[in-house]
Amino acid sequence: MTQTSDNFSEKLKTKVNDADKRLKDLAASAKTAGQKAKADAETQLASIDNKMKAQKARVDASAAKTKAWAQQKMTATGEKIADWKAKREIKKIADYADGAETYAAATIELASAALDEAERATVEAISARIDADLAQA
């Protein structure tokens, strides 16, 4: 993989690992702490909501970039790319590669936003379970 691809991959892995740790910590807390776990869940929800609001513009821009790439991809067929290579049209090949990297970065941003939404849903589920458990106690 290229350095750019490695960076994309590493960024997503880090985000997944960080979310997993936060969720495991909250779930462990929920099993033992009751009201404190509920407060922790509410704090975590607020943090996720703030992060999602802050990144909304980037996510919207990334969605637009993925749409633009889809359009570029439809016009740059495999045959056309092979022709560029045969004719050594380096600028066109480089522009296509740049577009592919922009697309990859945009989809990582979208995946990151989807991960935030999944984390939020999981925290909401844990919070609801805490409520249910406290009601039974």
VOZA-845138 format. One record per atom (N, C-alpha, C): chain; y, x, z; atom name. Coordinates in steps of 0.001 Angstrom, whole numbers, plus 500000, padded with zeros to 6 digits. Example, Ala and Ser with C-alpha at 12.3 -4.5 7.8 and 13.67 -1.06 7.14 Angstrom:
2
  kette      py      px      pz  atom
      A  494310  513190  507800     N
      A  495500  512300  507800    CA
      A  496700  513200  507800     C
      A  497750  512850  507080     N
      A  498940  513670  507140    CA
      A  500030  512900  507870     C
***
This chain:
137
  kette      py      px      pz  atom
      A  498819  500837  500000     N
      A  500000  500000  500000    CA
      A  501242  500880  500000     C
      A  502330  500316  499535     N
      A  503585  501046  499550    CA
      A  504189  500985  500948     C
      A  505190  501808  501177     N
      A  505879  501802  502473    CA
      A  506488  500425  502736     C
      A  507041  499813  501699     N
      A  507629  498482  501855    CA
      A  506570  497475  502271     C
      A  505418  497502  501632     N
      A  504331  496593  501986    CA
      A  503830  496853  503395     C
      A  503743  498121  503756     N
      A  503331  498470  505119    CA
      A  504320  497904  506138     C
      A  505608  498002  505831     N
      A  506633  497469  506739    CA
      A  506506  495957  506878     C
      A  506283  495259  505758     N
      A  506117  493806  505801    CA
      A  504930  493448  506688     C
      A  503835  494125  506452     N
      A  502606  493857  507190    CA
      A  502783  494144  508677     C
      A  503403  495244  508981     N
      A  503608  495630  510385    CA
      A  504521  494641  511091     C
      A  505556  494196  510416     N
      A  506489  493231  511016    CA
      A  505757  491939  511391     C
      A  504925  491462  510497     N
      A  504206  490219  510764    CA
      A  503166  490407  511872     C
      A  502451  491524  511848     N
      A  501460  491801  512904    CA
      A  502125  491840  514274     C
      A  503264  492505  514356     N
      A  503989  492615  515621    CA
      A  504408  491233  516113     C
      A  504906  490412  515213     N
      A  505347  489070  515593    CA
      A  504166  488237  516100     C
      A  503039  488314  515418     N
      A  501851  487573  515841    CA
      A  501373  488064  517207     C
      A  501314  489362  517384     N
      A  500851  489924  518662    CA
      A  501785  489555  519814     C
      A  503088  489609  519561     N
      A  504049  489252  520607    CA
      A  503918  487778  520991     C
      A  503803  486906  519997     N
      A  503651  485468  520269    CA
      A  502346  485211  521027     C
      A  501290  485874  520619     N
      A  499998  485704  521284    CA
      A  500096  486099  522757     C
      A  500755  487199  523037     N
      A  500900  487640  524433    CA
      A  501709  486627  525243     C
      A  502824  486154  524682     N
      A  503640  485179  525410    CA
      A  502847  483911  525700     C
      A  502083  483453  524724     N
      A  501304  482228  524914    CA
      A  500184  482422  525932     C
      A  499512  483558  525876     N
      A  498457  483834  526860    CA
      A  499029  483912  528264     C
      A  500194  484560  528401     N
      A  500835  484648  529711    CA
      A  501203  483265  530233     C
      A  501751  482428  529360     N
      A  502139  481082  529777    CA
      A  500910  480252  530145     C
      A  499848  480354  529351     N
      A  498622  479594  529648    CA
      A  498019  480032  530980     C
      A  498021  481327  531244     N
      A  497497  481823  532522    CA
      A  498359  481325  533674     C
      A  499650  481336  533480     N
      A  500575  480845  534502    CA
      A  500365  479351  534740     C
      A  500112  478619  533681     N
      A  499936  477164  533788    CA
      A  498721  476810  534630     C
      A  497718  477642  534613     N
      A  496495  477361  535368    CA
      A  496699  477485  536874     C
      A  497675  478291  537267     N
      A  497795  478574  538695    CA
      A  499114  478145  539327     C
      A  500164  478001  538545     N
      A  501480  477888  539165    CA
      A  502112  476503  539145     C
      A  501597  475542  538405     N
      A  502138  474191  538423    CA
      A  503588  474096  537994     C
      A  504480  473763  538942     N
      A  505894  473553  538626    CA
      A  506565  474814  538066     C
      A  506194  475973  538576     N
      A  506772  477206  538043    CA
      A  506366  477395  536585     C
      A  505120  477106  536268     N
      A  504655  477219  534884    CA
      A  505419  476239  533994     C
      A  505691  475045  534517     N
      A  506460  474042  533768    CA
      A  507861  474584  533475     C
      A  508496  475180  534464     N
      A  509825  475769  534274    CA
      A  509769  476923  533273     C
      A  508718  477746  533368     N
      A  508545  478852  532416    CA
      A  508389  478312  530995     C
      A  507625  477235  530853     N
      A  507422  476634  529534    CA
      A  508742  476111  528977     C
      A  509530  475462  529810     N
      A  510824  474934  529362    CA
      A  511758  476068  528945     C
      A  511737  477161  529704     N
      A  512551  478323  529351    CA
      A  512104  478908  528020     C
      A  510794  479010  527845     N
      A  510265  479557  526599    CA
      A  510608  478644  525421     C
      A  510522  477333  525617     N
      A  510900  476391  524555    CA
      A  512364  476567  524170     C
      A  513233  476695  525145     N
      A  514659  476883  524867    CA
      A  514888  478178  524085     C
      A  514182  479224  524463     N
      A  514305  480505  523774    CA
      A  513854  480394  522321     C
      A  512723  479735  522098     N
      A  512211  479562  520736    CA
      A  513185  478719  519917     C
      A  513698  477635  520505     N
      A  514656  476786  519792    CA
      A  515904  477569  519391     C
      A  516423  478378  520300     N
      A  517601  479194  519985    CA
      A  517311  480179  518861     C
      A  516137  480792  518919     N
      A  515756  481752  517879    CA
      A  515639  481046  516527     C
      A  515035  479854  516533     N
      A  514860  479121  515287    CA
      A  516210  478699  514695     C
      A  517142  478286  515547     N
      A  518479  477924  515071    CA
      A  519187  479134  514481     C
      A  519045  480276  515151     N
      A  519709  481498  514698    CA
      A  519175  481990  513351     C
      A  517902  481752  513094     N
      A  517318  482269  511858    CA
      A  517289  481232  510733     C
      A  517833  480044  510957     N
      A  517773  478984  509956    CA
      A  518381  479411  508624     C
      A  519530  480054  508647     N
      A  520168  480481  507401    CA
      A  519280  481474  506644     C
      A  518664  482419  507385     N
      A  517764  483385  506740    CA
      A  516546  482686  506150     C
      A  516026  481714  506875     N
      A  514847  480991  506393    CA
      A  515196  480200  505131     C
      A  516349  479545  505138     N
      A  516784  478806  503952    CA
      A  516969  479743  502760     C
      A  517566  480914  503003     N
      A  517746  481895  501929    CA
      A  516396  482392  501426     C
      A  515458  482595  502340     N
      A  514123  483050  501943    CA
      A  513413  482001  501105     C
      A  513581  480741  501459     N
      A  512977  479664  500663    CA
      A  513550  479672  499249     C
      A  514846  479899  499137     N
      A  515473  479962  497813    CA
      A  514948  481163  497019     C
      A  514737  482287  497710     N
      A  514220  483480  497032    CA
      A  512793  483259  496533     C
      A  511981  482573  497309     N
      A  510611  482329  496851    CA
      A  510610  481399  495646     C
      A  511522  480449  495630     N
      A  511645  479556  494471    CA
      A  512094  480349  493239     C
      A  513054  481246  493427     N
      A  513530  482078  492319    CA
      A  512408  482965  491786     C
      A  511597  483502  492697     N
      A  510476  484342  492262    CA
      A  509478  483530  491447     C
      A  509217  482308  491867     N
      A  508289  481457  491121    CA
      A  508787  481266  489691     C
      A  510083  481092  489537     N
      A  510659  480957  488198    CA
      A  510518  482260  487408     C
      A  510802  483381  488057     N
      A  510684  484683  487395    CA
      A  509226  484941  487002     C
      A  508314  484585  487883     N
      A  506888  484813  487640    CA
      A  506402  484007  486435     C
      A  506946  482796  486280     N
      A  506531  481964  485147    CA
      A  506951  482583  483816     C
      A  508080  483296  483801     N
      A  508546  483896  482553    CA
      A  507943  485278  482318     C
      A  507550  485957  483378     N
      A  506993  487309  483241    CA
      A  505474  487223  483296     C
      A  504882  486879  482193     N
      A  503429  486759  482121    CA
      A  502783  488140  482123     C
      A  501496  488149  482373     N
      A  500761  489408  482340    CA
      A  500890  490104  480994     C
      A  500895  489307  479948     N
      A  501031  489862  478596    CA
      A  502403  490517  478426     C
      A  503429  489854  478920     N
      A  504781  490390  478802    CA
      A  504913  491685  479607     C
      A  504327  491715  480790     N
      A  504390  492920  481616    CA
      A  503643  494072  480932     C
      A  502504  493770  480347     N
      A  501751  494795  479613    CA
      A  502583  495331  478451     C
      A  503329  494436  477805     N
      A  504201  494843  476704    CA
      A  505306  495772  477221     C
      A  505899  495437  478362     N
      A  506931  496297  478943    CA
      A  506369  497684  479225     C
      A  505137  497713  479752     N
      A  504506  499002  480061    CA
      A  504260  499796  478776     C
      A  503747  499116  477765     N
      A  503449  499794  476510    CA
      A  504719  500346  475866     C
      A  505802  499595  475989     N
      A  507078  500017  475387    CA
      A  507905  500881  476339     C
      A  507338  501126  477526     N
      A  508003  501940  478544    CA
      A  509387  501397  478893     C
      A  509461  500086  479048     N
      A  510710  499431  479448    CA
      A  510783  499467  480979     C
      A  511130  500647  481459     N
      A  511108  500944  482888    CA
      A  512013  500004  483674     C
      A  513175  499705  483170     N
      A  514116  498831  483884    CA
      A  513500  497457  484122     C
      A  512865  496893  483120     N
      A  512244  495573  483270    CA
      A  511084  495620  484267     C
      A  510289  496670  484195     N
      A  509161  496813  485124    CA
      A  509688  496992  486557     C
      A  510716  497810  486703     N
      A  511293  498043  488029    CA
      A  511930  496760  488576     C
      A  512617  496030  487718     N
      A  513218  494757  488156    CA
      A  512137  493779  488601     C
      A  511033  493770  487881     N
      A  509922  492894  488247    CA
      A  509338  493314  489606     C
      A  509182  494609  489809     N
      A  508666  495122  491082    CA
      A  509637  494792  492217     C
      A  510932  494954  491957     N
      A  511936  494600  492971    CA
      A  511846  493117  493317     C
      A  511665  492291  492305     N
      A  511527  490858  492538    CA
      A  510293  490546  493373     C
      A  509201  491252  493089     N
      A  507964  491043  493854    CA
      A  508157  491442  495314     C
      A  508872  492537  495548     N
      A  509132  492960  496928    CA
      A  510069  491985  497641     C
      A  511067  491480  496924     N
      A  511970  490479  497511    CA
      A  511180  489229  497878     C
      A  510277  488840  497001     N
      A  509415  487681  497256    CA
      A  508546  487921  498492     C
      A  507970  489104  498588     N
      A  507129  489434  499744    CA
      A  507946  489366  501029     C
      A  509144  489933  501016     N
      A  510000  489893  502202    CA
      A  510357  488454  502561     C
      A  510643  487638  501556     N
      A  511001  486243  501795    CA
      A  509822  485462  502367     C
      A  508628  485703  501851     N
      A  507469  484975  502369    CA
      A  507119  485433  503780     C
      A  507368  486697  504102     N
      A  507182  487174  505475    CA
      A  508154  486438  506390     C
      A  509388  486270  505947     N
      A  510385  485536  506738    CA
      A  509939  484091  506949     C
      A  509408  483473  505903     N
      A  508919  482094  506030    CA
      A  507697  482025  506945     C
      A  506808  482997  506824     N
      A  505636  483031  507701    CA
      A  506066  483237  509154     C
      A  507068  484058  509344     N
      A  507597  484300  510678    CA
      A  508169  483007  511271     C
      A  508893  482256  510458     N
      A  509450  480980  510917    CA
      A  508326  479989  511220     C
      A  507293  479985  510403     N
      A  506151  479103  510658    CA
      A  505442  479504  511949     C
      A  505367  480784  512208     N
      A  504766  481263  513454    CA
      A  505596  480809  514654     C
      A  506926  480879  514524     N
      A  507789  480382  515602    CA
      A  507539  478896  515853     C
      A  507402  478134  514791     N
      A  507141  476697  514937    CA
      A  505781  476461  515593     C
      A  504789  477244  515207     N
      A  503461  477118  515817    CA
      A  503510  477501  517297     C
      A  504260  478537  517607     N
      A  504402  478936  519010    CA
      A  505083  477817  519798     C
      A  506108  477221  519208     N
      A  506818  476126  519874    CA
      A  505864  474960  520139     C
      A  505069  474610  519145     N
      A  504118  473504  519300    CA
      A  503102  473811  520404     C
      A  502666  475047  520468     N
      A  501699  475436  521495    CA
      A  502328  475375  522882     C
      A  503562  475838  522998     N
      A  504248  475767  524295    CA
      A  504445  474307  524702     C
      A  504795  473459  523745     N
      A  504923  472030  524051    CA
      A  503594  471450  524542     C
      A  502498  471858  523908     N
      A  501176  471375  524321    CA
      A  500843  471849  525736     C
      A  501144  473102  526025     N
      A  500888  473628  527367    CA
      A  501744  472879  528386     C
      A  502986  472648  528045     N
      A  503884  471918  528938    CA
      A  503378  470503  529193     C
      A  502919  469840  528160     N
      A  502371  468489  528313    CA
      A  501120  468506  529190     C
      A  500279  469522  529021     N
      A  499076  469640  529853    CA
      A  499455  469882  531308     C
      A  500476  470680  531542     N
      A  500948  470904  532916    CA
      A  501376  469576  533524     C
      A  502147  468792  532753     N
      A  502574  467479  533252    CA
      A  501373  466607  533619     C
      A  500391  466599  532737     N
      A  499204  465785  532984    CA
      A  498456  466260  534234     C
      A  498317  467566  534362     N
      A  497628  468127  535523    CA
      A  498387  467855  536823     C
      A  499717  467972  536773     N
      A  500518  467710  537967    CA
      A  500463  466224  538344     C
      A  500385  465365  537364     N
      A  500317  463936  537645    CA
      A  499002  463571  538346     C
      A  497960  464301  538033     N
      A  496653  464043  538646    CA
      A  496545  464618  540056     C
      A  497377  465589  540343     N
      A  497279  466277  541647    CA
      A  497818  465448  542794     C
***
